[in-house]
């Protein structure tokens, strides 16, 4: 039986939600099932970091803005590349049709940390009360005219920086 203090610590900050697009991968992700590239070959550090936290007992969720009607294609790509169910459970993949909808999803699923590459999404997540936000600026960036509506966001340029930030959160 675990001591009570261990249960409290284990319950604290154990759910990470991430954007599926440029944050987890980048625009090099093969778009069709015909491509033979492995996500593990293209993005080894992202997969390694996510898997390490999952193996440590953390819940990992994806919250992704997609075009209406793309659910099946994106879902099949996740299965094809062994992301679902090997790293992320199918029930932990969430799609929305606007970036500002990510906040409500993050709140509803109980995310403690959200990682995204879009200011609009992080503003939404912040407004819904998610405690820790990491802005990933290692990939494609179209945020020139948007600013964060809050302070205290952590900035990561690659997945090793994401790991360091998460490991140092209070």
Secondary structure, 3 states (H helix, E strand, C coil): CCCHHHHHHHHCCCEEEECHHHHHCCCCCCCCCCCCCCHHHHCHHHHHHHHHHHHCCCEEEEEEECCCCCHHHHHHHHHHCCCCCCCCCHHHEEEECCHHHHHHHHHHHCCCEEEECCHHHHHHHHHCCCCEEEEECCCCCCCCCCCCCCCCCEEECCHHHHHHHHHCCC
